[in-house]
């Protein structure tokens, strides 16, 4: 037996050995609510196609996840598969060498570029998590109220105000269920959702990062101007109204329109008898191209210290499959697979929202990438100024100037 042949034979023996011992994977995640879903539906579906690999779903509660995961990664006790939050939290893990680069992974071909950006280096050269799901923003509307008043879901901003004028004139329910007490909705559900049509989605977002655009430009100021126009249509005392109050108002039929994140679908299906539909953020004028906030929320990567990387990659390939996309989208209602696979979505409101991807271009929340890294925190500043604009306590131009000034304080290109 030649030396090289002997080496090859022993390599095969070692490989067979390691395969016999491999096949146990653990998933780290913050999605405690999804434990039943993984154990009863997703993992059995994976096991059917890959009987040699056993997978355990081991979640940590959301507030503790980042710190607990960091501790386990540092100690070398973390699971093989790491569920990735979007942008900087996961980017830091990759920079520390705790997540493997996945460049060239075949399954990534199933995801558009905008879906991958939340789990890539700033230069876009390395991807380190496989995208799983996003949430989409738009509006829910009470079908009964619309039918009684002969209203159609609005397509332009003029239609939108026209519809709200008619609801207000009828005087039975509040036109819009939104409050400013918690502040976050004014940015995450309103500003970055309706604004996408103003700043042309990714084009405007990338222009801010490259400093070719400023928040004081008309595309951004006009978004706050549109929000200031909402004030007369909001419920009495909206300044003290929380997110939970808004859900309650729409869910009990006392408001006609609800600015929504798709995650709210399952909340209303479980807690309300109101029959509701969804419409996408209205465009500024008829014939304008449309853009939706299709925000990257959750992905999965490989622990760089995992002893079972080959099996972990098999699992990631399955995460990129049509089978997974279909199961996840239909069982975690309001969380949509980020893949290009055509999915038959069963829930009618979720089906409506995912259909917008075929009509409009997708973008992500405006400040999610790079722009919220410094001090002052742009995320918190946007909560604050957007609430004040809706409260009519701050002019749209002032809001824009405050955000731009704060950004330029720490971001070199914006100076």
DRENDO-1510 file (C-alpha; in Angstrom, 1 decimal, always signed):
<recs>
REC; n; res; u; v; w
REC; 1; UNK; +0.0; +0.0; +0.0 .
REC; 2; UNK; +1.6; +3.3; -1.1 .
REC; 3; UNK; +2.1; +6.1; +1.5 .
REC; 4; UNK; -0.4; +8.5; -0.1 .
REC; 5; UNK; -3.0; +5.7; -0.4 .
REC; 6; UNK; -2.5; +4.8; +3.2 .
REC; 7; UNK; -3.0; +8.5; +4.2 .
REC; 8; UNK; -6.1; +8.7; +2.1 .
REC; 9; UNK; -7.5; +5.5; +3.6 .
REC; 10; UNK; -6.9; +6.8; +7.2 .
REC; 11; UNK; -8.4; +10.2; +6.3 .
REC; 12; UNK; -11.6; +8.4; +5.1 .
REC; 13; UNK; -11.6; +6.3; +8.4 .
REC; 14; UNK; -11.3; +9.5; +10.5 .
REC; 15; UNK; -14.0; +11.2; +8.4 .
REC; 16; UNK; -16.4; +8.2; +8.9 .
REC; 17; UNK; -15.6; +8.2; +12.6 .
REC; 18; UNK; -16.3; +11.9; +13.0 .
REC; 19; UNK; -19.5; +11.6; +11.1 .
REC; 20; UNK; -20.6; +8.9; +13.4 .
REC; 21; UNK; -20.1; +11.1; +16.4 .
REC; 22; UNK; -21.3; +14.3; +14.8 .
REC; 23; UNK; -24.9; +15.1; +14.2 .
REC; 24; UNK; -25.8; +16.9; +17.4 .
REC; 25; UNK; -26.5; +20.6; +16.9 .
REC; 26; UNK; -27.7; +23.2; +19.4 .
REC; 27; UNK; -29.4; +26.4; +18.3 .
REC; 28; UNK; -29.0; +29.6; +20.4 .
REC; 29; UNK; -32.0; +32.0; +20.1 .
REC; 30; UNK; -33.9; +34.8; +21.9 .
REC; 31; UNK; -37.2; +33.6; +20.4 .
REC; 32; UNK; -38.5; +31.8; +23.6 .
REC; 33; UNK; -42.0; +32.0; +22.1 .
REC; 34; UNK; -41.0; +29.9; +19.2 .
REC; 35; UNK; -39.8; +26.9; +21.2 .
REC; 36; UNK; -43.0; +24.9; +20.5 .
REC; 37; UNK; -42.8; +25.8; +16.8 .
REC; 38; UNK; -39.2; +24.5; +16.5 .
REC; 39; UNK; -39.8; +21.4; +18.5 .
REC; 40; UNK; -43.1; +20.3; +17.0 .
REC; 41; UNK; -42.9; +21.5; +13.4 .
REC; 42; UNK; -39.6; +22.9; +12.1 .
REC; 43; UNK; -37.0; +20.4; +13.6 .
REC; 44; UNK; -39.1; +17.3; +12.8 .
REC; 45; UNK; -39.4; +18.6; +9.2 .
REC; 46; UNK; -35.6; +19.0; +9.0 .
REC; 47; UNK; -35.0; +15.5; +10.7 .
REC; 48; UNK; -37.2; +13.9; +8.0 .
REC; 49; UNK; -34.9; +15.1; +5.3 .
REC; 50; UNK; -31.7; +14.7; +7.4 .
REC; 51; UNK; -32.2; +11.7; +9.8 .
REC; 52; UNK; -28.5; +11.6; +10.8 .
REC; 53; UNK; -28.5; +15.1; +12.4 .
REC; 54; UNK; -30.2; +15.8; +15.8 .
REC; 55; UNK; -31.0; +19.5; +16.5 .
REC; 56; UNK; -31.9; +21.0; +19.9 .
REC; 57; UNK; -33.5; +24.5; +20.1 .
REC; 58; UNK; -32.2; +26.2; +23.3 .
REC; 59; UNK; -33.5; +29.8; +23.7 .
REC; 60; UNK; -32.6; +32.5; +26.2 .
REC; 61; UNK; -35.1; +35.2; +27.1 .
REC; 62; UNK; -34.8; +38.3; +24.8 .
REC; 63; UNK; -33.4; +40.8; +27.4 .
REC; 64; UNK; -30.7; +38.4; +28.5 .
REC; 65; UNK; -29.8; +36.9; +25.1 .
REC; 66; UNK; -27.0; +39.3; +24.0 .
REC; 67; UNK; -25.1; +39.1; +27.3 .
REC; 68; UNK; -25.7; +35.4; +28.0 .
REC; 69; UNK; -24.6; +34.5; +24.4 .
REC; 70; UNK; -21.5; +36.6; +24.7 .
REC; 71; UNK; -20.5; +34.8; +27.9 .
REC; 72; UNK; -21.1; +31.4; +26.4 .
REC; 73; UNK; -19.2; +32.3; +23.2 .
REC; 74; UNK; -16.2; +33.6; +25.2 .
REC; 75; UNK; -16.3; +30.4; +27.4 .
REC; 76; UNK; -16.5; +28.1; +24.4 .
REC; 77; UNK; -19.9; +26.6; +25.6 .
REC; 78; UNK; -22.2; +28.2; +23.1 .
REC; 79; UNK; -24.4; +26.2; +20.7 .
REC; 80; UNK; -23.4; +25.4; +17.1 .
REC; 81; UNK; -26.0; +27.7; +15.4 .
REC; 82; UNK; -26.4; +31.3; +16.6 .
REC; 83; UNK; -29.6; +33.1; +15.9 .
REC; 84; UNK; -28.5; +36.6; +14.7 .
REC; 85; UNK; -30.1; +39.9; +15.5 .
REC; 86; UNK; -29.7; +42.5; +12.7 .
REC; 87; UNK; -26.8; +44.8; +12.2 .
REC; 88; UNK; -24.3; +45.8; +14.9 .
REC; 89; UNK; -24.9; +43.2; +17.6 .
REC; 90; UNK; -24.1; +40.4; +15.1 .
REC; 91; UNK; -21.5; +42.4; +13.3 .
REC; 92; UNK; -19.6; +42.7; +16.6 .
REC; 93; UNK; -19.6; +38.9; +17.0 .
REC; 94; UNK; -18.3; +38.4; +13.5 .
REC; 95; UNK; -15.5; +41.0; +14.1 .
REC; 96; UNK; -14.5; +39.2; +17.3 .
REC; 97; UNK; -14.2; +36.0; +15.2 .
REC; 98; UNK; -17.1; +34.3; +16.9 .
REC; 99; UNK; -19.2; +33.8; +13.7 .
REC; 100; UNK; -18.0; +32.2; +10.5 .
REC; 101; UNK; -18.1; +34.0; +7.2 .
REC; 102; UNK; -20.6; +32.3; +4.9 .
REC; 103; UNK; -19.4; +33.7; +1.6 .
REC; 104; UNK; -20.1; +31.2; -1.2 .
REC; 105; UNK; -22.8; +29.3; +0.8 .
REC; 106; UNK; -25.1; +28.1; -2.1 .
REC; 107; UNK; -28.3; +28.9; -0.2 .
REC; 108; UNK; -27.5; +32.7; -0.1 .
REC; 109; UNK; -28.4; +32.8; -3.8 .
REC; 110; UNK; -32.0; +32.5; -2.7 .
REC; 111; UNK; -32.0; +35.9; -0.9 .
REC; 112; UNK; -32.0; +39.4; -2.5 .
REC; 113; UNK; -29.2; +41.8; -1.6 .
REC; 114; UNK; -31.5; +44.0; +0.6 .
REC; 115; UNK; -32.2; +40.9; +2.7 .
REC; 116; UNK; -28.5; +40.2; +3.4 .
REC; 117; UNK; -27.3; +43.7; +4.3 .
REC; 118; UNK; -28.3; +43.3; +8.0 .
REC; 119; UNK; -25.8; +40.5; +8.3 .
REC; 120; UNK; -22.9; +41.8; +6.2 .
REC; 121; UNK; -19.8; +43.8; +6.9 .
REC; 122; UNK; -20.1; +47.5; +6.1 .
REC; 123; UNK; -18.4; +47.0; +2.7 .
REC; 124; UNK; -20.8; +44.2; +1.8 .
REC; 125; UNK; -17.9; +41.8; +1.2 .
REC; 126; UNK; -18.6; +39.2; +4.0 .
REC; 127; UNK; -22.0; +37.7; +4.9 .
REC; 128; UNK; -22.1; +35.8; +8.3 .
REC; 129; UNK; -25.7; +34.8; +8.9 .
REC; 130; UNK; -28.4; +33.3; +6.6 .
REC; 131; UNK; -31.5; +35.6; +6.6 .
REC; 132; UNK; -34.6; +34.0; +8.0 .
REC; 133; UNK; -37.4; +36.6; +8.3 .
REC; 134; UNK; -38.5; +40.2; +8.2 .
REC; 135; UNK; -41.4; +42.3; +9.3 .
REC; 136; UNK; -43.3; +44.5; +6.9 .
REC; 137; UNK; -44.9; +47.9; +7.7 .
REC; 138; UNK; -48.2; +49.3; +6.5 .
REC; 139; UNK; -51.7; +50.0; +7.8 .
REC; 140; UNK; -54.5; +47.9; +9.0 .
REC; 141; UNK; -58.1; +49.1; +8.4 .
REC; 142; UNK; -61.5; +48.1; +9.8 .
REC; 143; UNK; -63.4; +46.6; +6.9 .
REC; 144; UNK; -66.8; +47.2; +8.5 .
REC; 145; UNK; -66.2; +50.9; +9.0 .
REC; 146; UNK; -64.8; +51.2; +5.4 .
REC; 147; UNK; -67.8; +49.4; +4.0 .
REC; 148; UNK; -70.3; +51.5; +5.9 .
REC; 149; UNK; -68.8; +54.7; +4.7 .
REC; 150; UNK; -68.2; +53.4; +1.1 .
REC; 151; UNK; -64.4; +53.9; +1.4 .
REC; 152; UNK; -61.6; +52.2; -0.5 .
REC; 153; UNK; -58.1; +51.6; +0.8 .
REC; 154; UNK; -56.1; +54.7; -0.1 .
REC; 155; UNK; -53.4; +54.6; -2.7 .
REC; 156; UNK; -52.0; +58.2; -2.6 .
REC; 157; UNK; -51.5; +60.6; +0.3 .
REC; 158; UNK; -54.4; +62.7; -0.9 .
REC; 159; UNK; -56.6; +59.6; -0.8 .
REC; 160; UNK; -55.3; +58.9; +2.7 .
REC; 161; UNK; -56.3; +62.3; +4.1 .
REC; 162; UNK; -59.6; +62.1; +2.1 .
REC; 163; UNK; -60.5; +58.8; +3.7 .
REC; 164; UNK; -59.6; +60.1; +7.2 .
REC; 165; UNK; -61.7; +63.3; +6.6 .
REC; 166; UNK; -64.8; +61.1; +5.9 .
REC; 167; UNK; -64.2; +58.9; +8.9 .
REC; 168; UNK; -63.8; +62.1; +11.1 .
REC; 169; UNK; -66.9; +63.7; +9.6 .
REC; 170; UNK; -69.0; +60.5; +10.4 .
REC; 171; UNK; -67.9; +61.0; +14.0 .
REC; 172; UNK; -68.3; +57.4; +15.1 .
REC; 173; UNK; -64.7; +56.2; +15.5 .
REC; 174; UNK; -61.3; +57.8; +15.6 .
REC; 175; UNK; -59.7; +57.8; +12.1 .
REC; 176; UNK; -56.2; +56.7; +13.3 .
REC; 177; UNK; -55.2; +54.6; +16.3 .
REC; 178; UNK; -51.8; +56.0; +17.3 .
REC; 179; UNK; -50.4; +57.5; +20.5 .
REC; 180; UNK; -47.1; +59.2; +21.2 .
REC; 181; UNK; -46.6; +58.1; +24.9 .
REC; 182; UNK; -44.2; +55.2; +24.1 .
REC; 183; UNK; -42.5; +57.2; +21.2 .
REC; 184; UNK; -40.9; +54.1; +19.4 .
REC; 185; UNK; -43.9; +53.6; +17.1 .
REC; 186; UNK; -43.6; +57.1; +15.7 .
REC; 187; UNK; -40.2; +56.1; +14.3 .
REC; 188; UNK; -40.2; +52.3; +13.7 .
REC; 189; UNK; -43.8; +52.1; +12.5 .
REC; 190; UNK; -44.5; +55.5; +11.1 .
REC; 191; UNK; -41.5; +57.6; +10.0 .
REC; 192; UNK; -39.4; +54.8; +8.4 .
REC; 193; UNK; -42.6; +53.2; +6.8 .
REC; 194; UNK; -44.3; +56.2; +5.2 .
REC; 195; UNK; -41.0; +57.9; +4.6 .
REC; 196; UNK; -39.7; +55.1; +2.3 .
REC; 197; UNK; -41.9; +56.5; -0.5 .
REC; 198; UNK; -40.4; +60.0; +0.1 .
REC; 199; UNK; -36.7; +59.1; +0.0 .
REC; 200; UNK; -37.1; +56.3; -2.5 .
REC; 201; UNK; -36.1; +53.4; -0.2 .
REC; 202; UNK; -32.6; +52.2; -0.4 .
REC; 203; UNK; -31.5; +55.1; -2.6 .
REC; 204; UNK; -32.2; +57.6; +0.1 .
REC; 205; UNK; -31.0; +55.4; +2.9 .
REC; 206; UNK; -27.6; +54.8; +1.2 .
REC; 207; UNK; -27.3; +58.5; +0.3 .
REC; 208; UNK; -27.4; +59.4; +4.0 .
REC; 209; UNK; -24.7; +56.9; +4.8 .
REC; 210; UNK; -22.5; +58.2; +1.9 .
REC; 211; UNK; -23.4; +61.8; +3.0 .
REC; 212; UNK; -24.7; +62.6; -0.5 .
REC; 213; UNK; -28.0; +63.4; +1.3 .
REC; 214; UNK; -28.8; +65.2; +4.5 .
REC; 215; UNK; -31.9; +64.8; +6.8 .
REC; 216; UNK; -32.6; +68.5; +6.0 .
REC; 217; UNK; -33.2; +67.6; +2.4 .
REC; 218; UNK; -36.9; +67.8; +1.1 .
REC; 219; UNK; -37.4; +64.0; +1.0 .
REC; 220; UNK; -36.9; +63.7; +4.7 .
REC; 221; UNK; -38.5; +67.0; +5.8 .
REC; 222; UNK; -41.6; +66.2; +3.8 .
REC; 223; UNK; -42.0; +62.9; +5.7 .
REC; 224; UNK; -42.2; +64.8; +9.0 .
REC; 225; UNK; -44.6; +67.3; +7.3 .
REC; 226; UNK; -46.9; +64.4; +6.4 .
REC; 227; UNK; -46.8; +63.2; +10.0 .
REC; 228; UNK; -47.7; +66.6; +11.4 .
REC; 229; UNK; -50.9; +66.4; +9.3 .
REC; 230; UNK; -51.9; +63.3; +11.2 .
REC; 231; UNK; -52.6; +65.3; +14.5 .
REC; 232; UNK; -56.2; +66.2; +13.8 .
REC; 233; UNK; -57.1; +62.6; +13.1 .
REC; 234; UNK; -55.7; +61.1; +16.3 .
REC; 235; UNK; -57.9; +60.1; +19.3 .
REC; 236; UNK; -58.4; +62.7; +22.1 .
REC; 237; UNK; -55.5; +62.7; +24.5 .
REC; 238; UNK; -53.3; +60.7; +22.1 .
REC; 239; UNK; -50.2; +62.3; +23.7 .
REC; 240; UNK; -50.8; +59.9; +26.7 .
REC; 241; UNK; -51.8; +56.9; +24.6 .
REC; 242; UNK; -49.5; +53.9; +24.7 .
REC; 243; UNK; -48.9; +51.2; +22.1 .
REC; 244; UNK; -51.1; +48.9; +24.1 .
REC; 245; UNK; -53.9; +51.5; +24.2 .
REC; 246; UNK; -53.7; +51.9; +20.4 .
REC; 247; UNK; -53.9; +48.1; +19.9 .
REC; 248; UNK; -57.0; +48.1; +22.2 .
REC; 249; UNK; -58.6; +51.0; +20.4 .
REC; 250; UNK; -58.3; +49.3; +17.0 .
REC; 251; UNK; -59.0; +45.8; +18.3 .
REC; 252; UNK; -62.3; +46.9; +19.9 .
REC; 253; UNK; -63.4; +48.7; +16.7 .
REC; 254; UNK; -63.1; +52.3; +18.1 .
REC; 255; UNK; -60.6; +53.4; +15.4 .
REC; 256; UNK; -60.7; +52.8; +11.7 .
REC; 257; UNK; -57.0; +52.7; +10.7 .
REC; 258; UNK; -54.0; +51.4; +12.6 .
REC; 259; UNK; -50.3; +52.1; +11.5 .
REC; 260; UNK; -49.0; +48.6; +11.8 .
REC; 261; UNK; -46.0; +46.2; +11.9 .
REC; 262; UNK; -46.9; +42.8; +10.5 .
REC; 263; UNK; -46.2; +41.2; +13.9 .
REC; 264; UNK; -49.5; +42.8; +15.0 .
REC; 265; UNK; -51.5; +40.4; +12.8 .
REC; 266; UNK; -51.3; +37.5; +15.2 .
REC; 267; UNK; -52.1; +39.9; +18.1 .
REC; 268; UNK; -55.4; +41.0; +16.6 .
REC; 269; UNK; -56.3; +37.5; +15.4 .
REC; 270; UNK; -56.0; +36.3; +19.0 .
REC; 271; UNK; -57.4; +39.3; +20.8 .
REC; 272; UNK; -60.0; +41.0; +18.6 .
REC; 273; UNK; -63.1; +40.2; +16.7 .
REC; 274; UNK; -62.6; +43.1; +14.2 .
REC; 275; UNK; -62.4; +42.0; +10.6 .
REC; 276; UNK; -59.4; +43.9; +9.2 .
REC; 277; UNK; -57.5; +44.3; +5.9 .
REC; 278; UNK; -54.1; +45.9; +5.2 .
REC; 279; UNK; -53.0; +48.6; +2.8 .
REC; 280; UNK; -49.5; +49.7; +1.9 .
REC; 281; UNK; -48.0; +53.2; +2.8 .
REC; 282; UNK; -49.6; +55.6; +0.3 .
REC; 283; UNK; -47.4; +57.1; -2.4 .
REC; 284; UNK; -47.1; +60.9; -2.6 .
REC; 285; UNK; -48.9; +61.1; -6.0 .
REC; 286; UNK; -50.5; +58.8; -8.5 .
REC; 287; UNK; -48.0; +57.0; -10.7 .
REC; 288; UNK; -45.1; +57.2; -8.2 .
REC; 289; UNK; -43.1; +54.0; -7.7 .
REC; 290; UNK; -43.8; +52.5; -4.3 .
REC; 291; UNK; -41.4; +51.4; -1.5 .
REC; 292; UNK; -42.1; +49.4; +1.6 .
REC; 293; UNK; -40.2; +49.0; +4.9 .
REC; 294; UNK; -39.5; +45.2; +4.8 .
REC; 295; UNK; -37.3; +45.2; +7.9 .
REC; 296; UNK; -34.7; +42.4; +8.3 .
REC; 297; UNK; -35.3; +40.9; +11.8 .
REC; 298; UNK; -33.8; +37.5; +12.3 .
REC; 299; UNK; -31.1; +35.3; +10.8 .
REC; 300; UNK; -28.8; +32.4; +11.7 .
REC; 301; UNK; -25.0; +31.9; +11.6 .
REC; 302; UNK; -22.4; +29.3; +12.6 .
REC; 303; UNK; -20.4; +29.5; +15.9 .
REC; 304; UNK; -16.8; +29.6; +14.7 .
REC; 305; UNK; -15.8; +27.2; +17.6 .
REC; 306; UNK; -18.5; +24.6; +16.7 .
REC; 307; UNK; -17.1; +21.1; +16.4 .
REC; 308; UNK; -20.0; +20.3; +13.9 .
REC; 309; UNK; -19.6; +22.9; +11.2 .
REC; 310; UNK; -20.4; +20.5; +8.3 .
REC; 311; UNK; -23.7; +19.6; +9.9 .
REC; 312; UNK; -24.4; +23.2; +10.8 .
REC; 313; UNK; -23.9; +24.2; +7.2 .
REC; 314; UNK; -26.4; +21.5; +6.1 .
REC; 315; UNK; -28.9; +23.0; +8.5 .
REC; 316; UNK; -28.3; +26.5; +7.1 .
REC; 317; UNK; -28.9; +25.1; +3.6 .
REC; 318; UNK; -32.2; +23.8; +4.8 .
REC; 319; UNK; -33.0; +27.3; +6.3 .
REC; 320; UNK; -32.5; +28.6; +2.7 .
REC; 321; UNK; -35.0; +26.2; +1.3 .
REC; 322; UNK; -38.6; +26.7; +0.1 .
REC; 323; UNK; -39.8; +24.1; +2.7 .
REC; 324; UNK; -38.5; +26.2; +5.6 .
REC; 325; UNK; -39.7; +29.5; +4.0 .
REC; 326; UNK; -43.2; +28.1; +3.7 .
REC; 327; UNK; -43.3; +26.6; +7.2 .
REC; 328; UNK; -41.9; +29.6; +9.0 .
REC; 329; UNK; -44.0; +32.2; +7.1 .
REC; 330; UNK; -47.2; +30.3; +7.6 .
REC; 331; UNK; -46.7; +29.4; +11.3 .
REC; 332; UNK; -45.1; +32.6; +12.6 .
REC; 333; UNK; -47.8; +34.9; +11.2 .
REC; 334; UNK; -46.4; +38.3; +10.4 .
REC; 335; UNK; -42.8; +37.2; +10.1 .
REC; 336; UNK; -42.0; +36.7; +6.4 .
REC; 337; UNK; -39.2; +34.6; +4.9 .
REC; 338; UNK; -36.7; +36.9; +3.3 .
REC; 339; UNK; -36.0; +34.4; +0.5 .
REC; 340; UNK; -37.1; +34.7; -3.2 .
REC; 341; UNK; -39.1; +31.5; -2.9 .
REC; 342; UNK; -42.8; +31.8; -4.0 .
REC; 343; UNK; -44.8; +31.0; -0.9 .
REC; 344; UNK; -48.5; +30.3; -0.6 .
REC; 345; UNK; -49.3; +32.4; +2.4 .
REC; 346; UNK; -52.5; +31.2; +4.1 .
REC; 347; UNK; -53.4; +34.2; +6.4 .
REC; 348; UNK; -55.2; +36.8; +4.2 .
REC; 349; UNK; -53.7; +39.9; +5.8 .
REC; 350; UNK; -50.2; +38.4; +5.8 .
REC; 351; UNK; -50.8; +37.4; +2.1 .
REC; 352; UNK; -51.7; +40.9; +1.3 .
REC; 353; UNK; -48.6; +42.4; +3.0 .
REC; 354; UNK; -46.2; +39.9; +1.4 .
REC; 355; UNK; -47.7; +40.7; -2.0 .
REC; 356; UNK; -46.4; +44.2; -1.8 .
REC; 357; UNK; -42.9; +42.9; -2.4 .
REC; 358; UNK; -44.0; +42.2; -6.0 .
REC; 359; UNK; -45.4; +45.7; -6.4 .
REC; 360; UNK; -42.9; +47.8; -4.6 .
REC; 361; UNK; -39.2; +47.8; -3.8 .
REC; 362; UNK; -38.1; +46.7; -0.3 .
REC; 363; UNK; -36.0; +48.8; +2.0 .
REC; 364; UNK; -35.1; +48.5; +5.7 .
REC; 365; UNK; -35.6; +50.9; +8.7 .
REC; 366; UNK; -33.8; +54.1; +7.7 .
REC; 367; UNK; -31.3; +54.3; +10.6 .
REC; 368; UNK; -30.8; +50.6; +11.3 .
REC; 369; UNK; -27.4; +50.3; +9.5 .
REC; 370; UNK; -24.4; +52.4; +10.7 .
REC; 371; UNK; -26.4; +55.5; +11.6 .
REC; 372; UNK; -27.3; +54.5; +15.1 .
REC; 373; UNK; -23.8; +53.8; +16.3 .
REC; 374; UNK; -22.8; +57.1; +17.7 .
REC; 375; UNK; -23.8; +59.6; +20.4 .
REC; 376; UNK; -26.4; +61.0; +20.5 .
REC; 377; UNK; -28.2; +57.7; +19.6 .
REC; 378; UNK; -30.2; +58.4; +16.4 .
REC; 379; UNK; -32.7; +55.7; +17.2 .
REC; 380; UNK; -33.7; +57.5; +20.5 .
REC; 381; UNK; -33.5; +61.0; +18.8 .
REC; 382; UNK; -35.9; +59.8; +16.1 .
REC; 383; UNK; -38.4; +58.5; +18.7 .
REC; 384; UNK; -38.2; +61.9; +20.4 .
REC; 385; UNK; -38.5; +64.3; +17.4 .
REC; 386; UNK; -41.0; +62.2; +15.5 .
REC; 387; UNK; -43.3; +62.2; +18.6 .
REC; 388; UNK; -42.9; +65.9; +19.0 .
REC; 389; UNK; -43.8; +66.5; +15.4 .
REC; 390; UNK; -47.0; +64.5; +15.8 .
REC; 391; UNK; -47.6; +66.4; +19.0 .
REC; 392; UNK; -47.2; +69.6; +17.1 .
REC; 393; UNK; -44.5; +70.7; +19.5 .
REC; 394; UNK; -41.7; +70.7; +16.9 .
REC; 395; UNK; -41.7; +71.9; +13.3 .
REC; 396; UNK; -40.7; +69.3; +10.7 .
REC; 397; UNK; -37.6; +71.4; +9.7 .
REC; 398; UNK; -36.5; +71.6; +13.3 .
REC; 399; UNK; -36.8; +67.8; +13.6 .
REC; 400; UNK; -34.6; +67.4; +10.5 .
REC; 401; UNK; -32.0; +69.9; +11.7 .
REC; 402; UNK; -31.8; +68.2; +15.1 .
REC; 403; UNK; -31.2; +64.7; +13.6 .
REC; 404; UNK; -28.7; +66.0; +11.1 .
REC; 405; UNK; -26.8; +67.9; +13.7 .
REC; 406; UNK; -26.6; +64.9; +16.0 .
REC; 407; UNK; -25.5; +62.7; +13.2 .
REC; 408; UNK; -22.7; +65.1; +12.1 .
REC; 409; UNK; -21.4; +65.2; +15.7 .
REC; 410; UNK; -19.9; +61.8; +15.4 .
REC; 411; UNK; -20.2; +60.6; +11.8 .
REC; 412; UNK; -17.2; +62.0; +9.8 .
REC; 413; UNK; -18.8; +61.9; +6.3 .
REC; 414; UNK; -21.9; +63.8; +7.5 .
REC; 415; UNK; -19.8; +66.7; +9.0 .
</recs>
